[in-house]
Amino acid sequence: MSVQTEGTDTAGGPAVREGRAPAPPRGADRASRSPAGRPAAAPYLLLLPALLATLVLLGWPLVKNGMLSFQNLNPRQLIQHLTEWNGFHNYQQVLTGPDFWKVVERSVLFTAANVVLIMLFGTLIGLLLARLGKKMRLTLLVGLVLAWAMPVIAATTVYQWLFAQRFGVVNWVLDKLGWHSMADYNWMGSQFSTFSVIVLLIVWQSIPFVAINLYAATTTIPKELYEAASLDGAGAWQSFTFVTLPFLRPFLYSTTFLEVIWVFKAFPQVFAMNEGGPDRLTETLPIYAYVEGVGNQHFGVGAAISFLTILVLLVITSYYLRMVLKQEEDEL
Amino acid sequence: MKRSLFGRIWPNATAVVLFVGFVFPVYWMFATAFKPTGDIITENPVWFPTHFTFGHFDKAVHADHFWTLVANSVTVTLCSVLLSLVIALFAAFALARMRFKGRRGFIVTFMLAQMAPWEVMIIAIYMIVRDSDMLDSLVPLTVFYAMMVLPLTVLTLRGYIAAVPKELEESAMVDGCTRLQAFRKVIFPLLAPGLMATSLFGFITAWNEFPLVLILNKDIEKQTLPLWLSQFQTAFGDDWGATMAASSLFALPILILFIFLQRKAVSGLTDGAVKG
């Protein structure tokens, strides 16, 4: 049995060998009134498992999270399976508490620092890749891919060892470079130094994605454009700002947003490095929600923090999504 | 275009410095894992080890529960990747090859789902799993990991299916294949590289996942390797040799898979299915 599809629709048409199926302009209703009266339900049936999974495994936890955030849920209620609604009390407690806004500020600064460094160096390295000779480019690519592929927890452990107080290689180098007070420096001892190590780790792991994709994007720029630019008397800088940059702009925008989302919700790096310490000073929003909710067993409060975090992410995401949709208008 | 000597040298020099910077942590992990303890605990680092030992690996492998955790990690990763591939294949086929009402909406749904903040949903998931009496089990892990990678799997597979020329499928159907046969005999073999590339992402996600297993499975017998690794250093004091050996063992499958599959996926695509 066969189903009405785009494939059979255009069977008589010229054979176009193209990556994506060119969609002739037509309403969806035309497809559903298929000539032989074949079941228009087929695509929905095919989509059913995926949609069901999304609904149960993603939708339900989101709803559950919302419900939990309006409950008084501490160890007693948890053990006795009690449901005690307490209205907006959790939100009130979180939003008027002394910590929350500090953590928000910290998370925003943390995300900004990471994303700026990732995008700046990722772009520079991507452009460098485009400029290198074949052998050197391959070498650098291998290095980037290794850093990219390194599992997060393994990388975190390695960074702990690199920055270890005793016998750590970083302290040794700093000492030899003349900064003798760093010889036995405890990187996990202060907020700033712990964050420095975490930021370095995240930036090191994230640059390859940006650099390699940006390099791939530069290879799609037609060479004629550069020739035309140089005929018109453009220098290296001008051909960069008038040819390269406009081509890369959409890529740079979308990558920046993706990085913002990824860094903002980064959990393993921050948690495994020092568990949010010292003195809970390196807790970002996801860690804060976990420590309050699970660590201190105020599950309702933790859910409220999670919900607020999701809200922030949703705002960022919606902006990004609108952009993507605009870009892919024809493609979808 | 002529470039000055300086103009020719600085890109290469920068590339070398960057290469060292990106590779060093990975190198240092393996180097430390193979070095005798005397070369690790030393006032001056041994940059290029000349003596090698498998002692640290021996210690890591014989740590309590190591093989149970390996089995858990492998099971959860493989099952979740397979599960998401199967579910995604149906959905991707519909999205790539069929026209129907709400298609665009479905694609947007998956794009949104792809950005789901799992890291901050763990409390809600914990309550759901606890209420279904499934704590300390591998089943919820498998199911949720499959869901984590499902949206991206659907979206990338949709791209790969769309890239298979429609004429191949049509000519198979003209030759008397049913739609299902055409899919199984024509599209599916051509999808292999796409399936591999897509599963690579799933492997990495499931193998690395940390927050969910941290909150769900307190029973060491039901945990996975990332959790074990994050606690390894605490458990073994400052035994960096063994810790780095454990990290190496954990990282190696992914590093190999990444290098192997990346090349394979790309070459498979560029080979092209239709040659004349």
Interface residues (C-beta under 8 A of the other chain):
Chain A: M1 S2 V3 Q4 T5 E6 G7 T8 D9 T10 A11 A15 R17 G19 R20 A21 A23 R26 A28 D29 R30 A31 S32 A40 A42 P43 Y44 L46 L47 P49 A50 L51 A53 T54 L57 L58 W60 P61 L62 K64 N65 L68 H81 I125 L128 R131 L132 G133 M136 R137 T139 L140 V142 G143 L144 V145 L146 A147 W148 A149 M150 P151 V152 I153 A154 A155 T156 T157 V158 Y159 Q160 W161 L162 A164 R166 F167 V169 W172 W204 I207 P208 I261 K265 A266 F267 P268 F271 A272 L285 P286 A289 Y290 G293 V294 F299 G302 A303 S306 T309 I310 L313 T317 L321 V324 L325 L332
Chain B: P11 N12 T14 A15 V16 L18 F19 V20 G21 F22 V23 P25 V26 W28 M29 T32 I40 I41 T42 N44 P45 I87 A88 F90 A91 F93 A94 L95 A96 R97 M98 R99 F100 K101 G102 R103 R104 F106 I107 V108 T109 F110 M111 L112 A113 M115 A116 P117 E119 V120 M121 I122 I123 A124 I125 Y126 M127 I128 D131 V143 F144 A146 M147 L150 P151 V154 G159 A162 A163 P165 K166 E167 E169 E170 M173 T178 R179 I204 W207 N208 F210 P211 L214 I215 P226 L229 S230 F232 Q233 D238 W240 T243 M244 A246 S247 S248 F250 A251 I254 L255 F258 I259 Q262 V274
